[in-house]
Amino acid sequence: MIALTNGKINTITNGVIKRGTILIDNGKIADVGPDVKIPKNAEVIDLKGKWVTPGLVEAHCHIGIWEEAIGWAGSDGNEATDPITPQVRALDGIKANADEGGLTAAVENGITTVQILPGSANVIGGTGVVVKTSPKATVDDMILVENSGMKVAFGENPMGVYGRNKVLPATRMGEAGIMREWLYKTKTYMEKKENFKDKPEKQPEKDLKLEALIPVLKGEIPMRVHAHRADDVATAIRICDEFGIKMSWEHATEGHRIADYIAEKGIPAVWGPGLNWRSKWETRERTFETVKNLVDAGVKVAIQTDAENGKIGFLPISAALAIRDGLSEEEAWRTITINPAEILGVADRVGSIEKGKDADLRITKGDPLDPRSQVRMVYIDGELVFSR
């Protein structure tokens, strides 16, 4: 058992403890508070003068699937040979070893849980996975949620990849049309399977693309919708409503334009990246003020980095910049902890410091959102994985 004592603890969900103790036992938080009784056999670590927060949660990134500094040989994020690839999985392209720069940067910055998604070249790009960031021999030992959502994309990316070759989709109409086509195919496939469940000889031949889309139509996983423009996400919502599909809005660059509409629909927004250059027309309105607009409207918001590499370290800086542009500090903390944990379906384990949750902790010397403050220690599942 480990006792982290005398730290200033931001629990996220139950306020700030000015001077408290966290007990860690078997990888879990056994207790937390200002007056925790420390067992005699505990290893006591004095954190006087330091802050403790939960390990940060990144809701949308591509680390490990675009390996840092390798180039084409480590570029596994987009199967850009077919606009419809629901059968591919980010899980099968991730390098999980300790020499993968993106994972190393995540750990060093106290980002302990991430969702890794395929890229946005395809209209339907494949499934994501939620993992802890401490590198293991294989990614299988890091998984929190094996199938965390179906990545889909609207707007300039699929149009640019396929339209230049005069292949569907070359327009936004084409993107919506091909999406509907494959969702309808899946619906029909599901009906045939159900209608002939007692007649194996009449069952449709197994189709891996359609099989991968069944959990989406059943509501078991959401679509993670890449869209920058308000009109693109409106199209996505229209389609999701037609088929009864759950979704999250990834990027949400023009979220300020339709914040009330998104709140009314109950759709979470995973905003960002905020520190990349505005590389295309649809990102021209990007501003950190959008985070506040969405939060004020009642939207559940997570901030993301979209990182393929060490830029994942920009996550806490992004939250700080949202504060600069009007977001409260309390809400900023939620955007990089409990909100993304809830959006990813892992809030029962991570995203706050509470009894019974995983002992994923970020310990800093100084204000934990100040880029001048050092991350001194990082725990994942109760194991010290980084120490400065």
C-alpha positions in Angstrom: 0.0 0.0 0.0 1.2 3.5 -0.8 0.2 6.7 1.0 0.7 10.0 -0.8 0.5 12.6 1.9 0.4 16.4 2.3 -0.5 17.1 -1.3 -3.0 19.7 -2.6 -5.5 17.4 -4.2 -7.9 18.5 -7.0 -10.4 15.6 -7.0 -12.4 17.2 -9.9 -15.7 15.9 -8.8 -15.5 16.7 -5.0 -13.6 19.9 -4.9 -10.0 20.7 -3.8 -8.5 19.3 -0.7 -5.9 21.8 0.5 -3.8 19.2 2.3 -4.8 15.6 2.0 -3.8 12.0 1.6 -4.4 9.4 -1.1 -4.1 5.7 -0.3 -3.3 3.4 -3.1 -3.9 -0.4 -2.8 -3.7 -3.0 -5.6 -3.8 -0.3 -8.3 -6.9 1.4 -6.9 -7.6 4.5 -4.8 -8.4 3.0 -1.4 -9.2 6.3 0.2 -8.8 10.0 -0.2 -9.4 13.0 2.1 -7.9 15.4 4.6 -8.0 12.9 7.5 -7.2 9.6 6.0 -5.8 7.0 8.5 -2.5 5.6 7.1 -1.9 1.9 7.8 1.4 1.0 9.5 2.6 -1.1 6.6 2.1 1.7 4.0 4.9 3.3 2.0 4.6 7.0 2.8 5.5 9.6 0.2 5.4 13.2 1.3 4.1 15.5 -1.4 4.4 18.8 0.6 4.2 21.7 -1.8 2.9 19.6 -4.7 -0.4 19.3 -6.5 -2.2 16.1 -7.2 -4.8 15.7 -10.0 -6.2 12.7 -11.8 -4.3 11.5 -14.8 -5.5 13.5 -17.8 -7.8 12.0 -20.4 -7.3 12.7 -24.1 -10.5 11.9 -26.0 -9.1 12.0 -29.6 -5.6 11.3 -30.7 -3.6 9.2 -33.1 -0.4 8.4 -31.1 1.1 5.0 -31.8 -0.9 4.6 -35.0 1.3 7.4 -36.7 4.6 6.5 -35.1 6.8 9.5 -34.3 9.7 10.4 -36.7 9.3 7.2 -38.8 7.4 8.5 -41.9 5.5 6.2 -44.2 6.7 3.0 -42.6 4.9 3.9 -39.4 1.9 5.7 -40.9 -1.0 3.4 -40.2 -3.8 5.8 -39.5 -5.6 6.0 -42.8 -6.5 3.0 -45.0 -7.0 5.6 -47.8 -7.7 3.1 -50.6 -11.5 2.8 -50.0 -13.9 5.4 -48.6 -15.7 2.8 -46.6 -13.5 0.8 -44.2 -15.5 0.1 -41.0 -13.8 -3.3 -40.7 -10.4 -1.8 -39.9 -9.3 -1.1 -36.3 -6.9 1.4 -34.8 -6.0 -1.4 -32.4 -4.3 -3.4 -35.2 -2.0 -0.5 -36.2 -0.7 0.7 -32.8 2.9 0.5 -31.8 2.8 0.1 -28.0 6.5 -0.1 -27.2 8.3 2.2 -24.8 10.2 3.8 -27.7 7.1 5.2 -29.3 7.4 9.0 -28.9 3.7 9.8 -28.6 3.2 7.4 -25.7 6.3 8.6 -24.0 5.2 12.2 -24.3 1.7 11.3 -22.9 3.2 9.6 -19.8 5.7 12.4 -19.2 2.9 15.0 -19.3 0.6 13.0 -17.0 -1.9 12.0 -19.8 -2.8 8.5 -18.6 -5.8 7.5 -20.7 -6.3 8.2 -24.4 -8.7 7.3 -27.2 -6.7 6.4 -30.4 -8.8 6.7 -33.6 -8.2 6.1 -37.3 -7.7 9.2 -39.4 -10.3 11.1 -41.3 -9.5 10.2 -45.0 -12.5 7.9 -45.3 -16.2 8.5 -44.8 -16.2 5.5 -42.6 -12.7 4.9 -41.3 -12.8 2.1 -38.7 -13.0 1.7 -34.9 -11.1 3.4 -32.1 -9.7 2.0 -28.9 -9.3 3.5 -25.4 -6.0 2.6 -23.7 -3.8 3.5 -20.7 -0.6 5.1 -21.9 2.0 3.2 -20.0 3.8 1.2 -22.7 3.5 -2.6 -22.6 4.9 -5.5 -24.6 1.7 -5.4 -26.6 -1.2 -3.0 -26.9 -3.6 -5.7 -25.6 -2.2 -5.2 -22.1 -3.2 -1.4 -22.3 -6.8 -1.7 -23.4 -9.7 -0.1 -21.4 -12.3 -0.2 -24.2 -11.5 -2.3 -27.2 -14.2 -0.9 -29.5 -14.8 2.7 -28.4 -16.6 4.0 -31.4 -16.8 4.1 -35.2 -14.7 6.9 -36.8 -16.5 8.7 -39.6 -15.7 11.9 -41.4 -17.5 14.7 -43.2 -16.1 17.7 -45.1 -12.9 18.4 -46.9 -10.8 15.4 -45.9 -12.7 12.5 -47.7 -13.6 14.9 -50.6 -10.0 15.8 -51.1 -8.7 12.2 -50.9 -11.2 10.7 -53.3 -12.5 13.6 -55.3 -9.2 14.4 -56.8 -9.2 10.9 -58.4 -12.9 11.4 -59.6 -14.0 8.7 -57.2 -17.0 8.8 -54.9 -17.2 10.9 -52.7 -16.1 14.1 -54.5 -18.7 16.3 -52.8 -20.5 16.7 -49.4 -23.6 15.2 -51.1 -21.5 12.2 -52.0 -20.3 11.8 -48.5 -23.8 11.8 -47.1 -25.0 9.5 -49.8 -22.4 6.9 -49.4 -22.9 7.0 -45.6 -26.6 6.4 -45.9 -26.0 3.6 -48.5 -23.8 1.6 -46.1 -26.0 2.2 -43.1 -29.0 1.0 -45.1 -27.1 -2.0 -46.3 -26.2 -2.8 -42.7 -29.9 -2.5 -41.6 -31.0 -4.8 -44.3 -28.2 -7.3 -43.4 -29.3 -7.3 -39.8 -32.9 -7.9 -40.7 -31.9 -10.9 -42.9 -29.8 -12.4 -40.1 -32.7 -12.0 -37.7 -35.4 -13.3 -40.1 -33.4 -16.4 -40.9 -31.7 -17.0 -37.6 -33.3 -20.5 -37.4 -32.4 -21.3 -41.1 -28.6 -21.2 -41.4 -28.8 -22.0 -45.1 -30.6 -18.7 -45.8 -28.3 -16.6 -43.7 -26.5 -13.9 -45.7 -22.8 -14.5 -46.4 -20.8 -12.9 -43.6 -19.6 -9.4 -44.6 -17.0 -7.9 -42.3 -17.8 -4.3 -43.2 -21.5 -4.8 -42.3 -20.6 -6.8 -39.2 -18.5 -3.9 -38.0 -21.4 -1.5 -38.4 -23.9 -3.6 -36.5 -22.8 -2.3 -33.1 -23.4 1.3 -34.4 -26.9 0.6 -35.5 -27.7 -1.3 -32.3 -26.5 1.7 -30.3 -23.7 -0.3 -28.6 -21.1 2.2 -29.8 -21.3 5.8 -31.1 -20.1 7.3 -34.3 -17.1 9.6 -33.7 -17.9 12.2 -36.2 -15.0 14.2 -37.7 -16.5 17.6 -38.8 -15.3 21.2 -38.5 -18.1 23.1 -40.1 -21.6 23.5 -38.6 -23.3 22.4 -41.8 -21.3 19.2 -41.9 -22.2 18.2 -38.4 -25.8 19.1 -39.1 -25.7 16.5 -42.0 -24.2 14.0 -39.6 -27.0 14.6 -37.1 -29.6 14.3 -39.8 -28.2 10.8 -40.7 -27.8 9.7 -37.1 -31.4 10.7 -36.4 -32.6 8.7 -39.5 -31.0 5.5 -38.2 -31.2 6.1 -34.4 -27.4 6.3 -34.0 -25.5 7.9 -31.1 -22.6 10.2 -31.9 -20.0 12.6 -30.6 -18.8 15.7 -32.5 -15.1 15.5 -33.0 -13.2 18.8 -33.6 -16.4 21.1 -33.3 -14.5 24.0 -34.8 -17.6 25.9 -35.6 -19.3 24.9 -32.4 -20.0 28.5 -31.5 -22.3 28.8 -34.5 -24.7 26.0 -33.3 -23.9 25.5 -29.6 -27.6 25.7 -28.6 -28.6 23.2 -31.3 -25.9 20.7 -30.2 -27.0 21.1 -26.5 -30.6 20.5 -27.5 -29.6 17.3 -29.3 -27.5 16.1 -26.3 -24.4 15.6 -28.4 -21.0 15.8 -26.7 -18.3 17.9 -28.4 -14.6 16.9 -28.5 -13.1 20.3 -29.4 -9.7 20.8 -30.9 -6.9 20.8 -31.7 -6.4 24.4 -30.7 -2.6 24.7 -31.2 -2.2 23.4 -34.8 -2.1 25.8 -37.7 -5.3 26.5 -39.6 -4.4 24.2 -42.5 -7.7 24.4 -44.5 -10.7 26.6 -45.1 -13.0 24.7 -42.7 -10.7 25.5 -39.7 -10.6 29.3 -40.3 -12.9 30.1 -37.4 -11.0 28.1 -34.8 -10.8 29.9 -31.4 -10.5 28.8 -27.8 -13.6 30.9 -27.1 -15.7 28.2 -28.8 -15.1 26.0 -25.8 -16.8 28.5 -23.5 -19.6 29.0 -26.0 -20.3 25.2 -26.0 -20.0 24.9 -22.2 -22.3 27.9 -21.6 -24.9 26.3 -23.9 -24.9 23.1 -21.8 -22.8 20.9 -24.1 -20.5 18.3 -22.5 -17.1 19.3 -23.8 -13.7 17.6 -23.9 -10.6 19.3 -25.2 -8.4 17.2 -27.6 -5.0 17.6 -29.2 -5.6 15.3 -32.3 -1.9 14.5 -31.7 0.0 12.0 -33.8 3.2 12.5 -31.7 4.6 14.5 -28.8 2.1 17.3 -29.4 -0.2 15.4 -27.0 1.7 17.3 -24.4 -0.3 20.4 -25.4 -3.4 19.0 -23.7 -3.0 20.9 -20.4 -1.8 24.0 -22.2 -5.0 23.9 -24.3 -7.1 23.9 -21.2 -5.2 26.9 -19.8 -5.7 28.8 -23.0 -9.5 28.1 -22.8 -9.3 29.7 -19.3 -7.6 32.7 -20.9 -10.5 33.0 -23.3 -13.2 33.0 -20.7 -13.8 29.4 -19.5 -13.8 28.9 -15.7 -10.9 27.0 -14.2 -13.3 24.3 -12.8 -14.8 23.7 -16.3 -11.4 23.7 -17.9 -10.3 20.9 -15.6 -13.4 18.9 -16.5 -12.6 19.2 -20.2 -9.4 17.2 -19.8 -10.5 14.7 -17.0 -14.1 13.7 -16.2 -15.8 14.9 -19.3 -13.7 12.9 -21.8 -13.9 10.0 -19.4 -17.7 10.1 -19.6 -17.7 10.6 -23.3 -15.5 7.5 -23.7 -17.5 5.5 -21.3 -14.7 5.0 -18.7 -15.7 7.5 -16.0 -16.3 4.6 -13.6 -12.5 4.1 -13.6 -10.7 7.3 -14.5 -11.2 11.1 -14.7 -11.4 12.0 -11.0 -9.8 11.1 -7.7 -12.4 9.0 -6.0 -12.4 5.9 -3.8 -12.5 2.8 -5.9 -11.2 4.4 -9.1 -7.9 3.5 -10.8 -4.9 5.1 -9.1 -4.0 7.2 -12.2 -2.4 10.4 -10.8 -0.5 13.4 -12.0 1.7 15.2 -9.5 3.2 18.6 -10.2 5.4 21.1 -8.5 3.3 24.3 -9.0 0.0 25.1 -10.6 -0.8 22.0 -12.7 -2.1 24.0 -15.7 0.9 26.4 -15.7 3.3 25.3 -18.5 6.2 26.3 -16.2 5.2 23.7 -13.6 7.1 20.4 -13.7 5.3 17.1 -13.8 7.2 15.4 -11.0 5.5 12.0 -10.8 2.9 10.0 -12.7 1.0 6.9 -11.5 -1.0 4.6 -13.7 -2.9 1.8 -12.0 -1.0 2.5 -8.8 2.4 2.0 -10.5 4.9 4.9 -10.6 5.5 5.1 -14.4 7.3 8.5 -14.5 9.4 10.4 -12.0 11.5 13.5 -12.4 
